[in-house]
Amino acid sequence: MKVGVIVLTAIAVVASNFCTTFALRYTVHNTEVTFYEAWVQCIGQGGYLAAPQVALQGDKIWDAVNKSGNTNKKYWLAGTDIGQDGAWIWISRNVPVGGVNGYINWASGFPEIGDTDANCMLLEKNRGTPKWVHTTCDDKNFYVCEYYSVN
């Protein structure tokens, strides 16, 4: 199994007289699993299924995919609309997709409202550009985990 890693400084927290920087690290897992298996695998390794909330995070995830050498594959992300068609959330963060900074990266024609079987989000190269699409959660694909680390 090839694993690609990339680090992204995401948040700085200032309290009293110190500053702590939290970084996001991404790992690419080139093993085909269902959405649920990917979710459990990331948690079991101390992380979460990747949930890019800003463009820079999306870029860093794609950088990690590029380093893995499998840019023509599809990768599970943490987006799902299970429970309410069209109401996409990041399951690993329990926030709406696009709800933090308005960042969305759907491929043209996605998400398809009314496709009640396609409830889980994938990252794939779409016309040469990394974009989000959705499919059934039981499909088997590669996946990307994210981890918080303190610098």
Phi, psi and omega in degrees: 000127175272140177229124176259144183230140174214148182244139178228123175284123188249314191220141171243129180248125180249125177215136182052241183245029179222160179230127177245133178255129176260132179245147173259132178243136182246138173236137180258128183246114184266051174234130182279121180219167175286169177304313183295320177295320178297316180301312181293319180299315180297314179298318180297338179260013176085015181231204181218155171298135188300138182223081183292120181256350175222159184302322180299320177295317177301318178296318181293324176297315180293325174302317179295320177298316178303316180294335179285341178084010182236059184285350179266008177262171176252145185232130176294136167244177187276007182283136177207151172238029176300131178104323178210107182306126177089350179262081186283132176231159169272107185297331181281346181236349181056044175229152180296143173297126183083000186281340183275304182234011181079007183285121170224155184217041181290144170292158178304131180090358180242153353284150179272113177284135180101346175275084188287352178267340184262087188249004185231142188268140175236151169256128178213160175281122183237108184057040176086357183238137177292126182220164177265140172224177176226158181206181177291146184289344181271354174298157179250125182215168172290175182207162180236128176255154173236148183226141174268138173222150181259129178261000000 
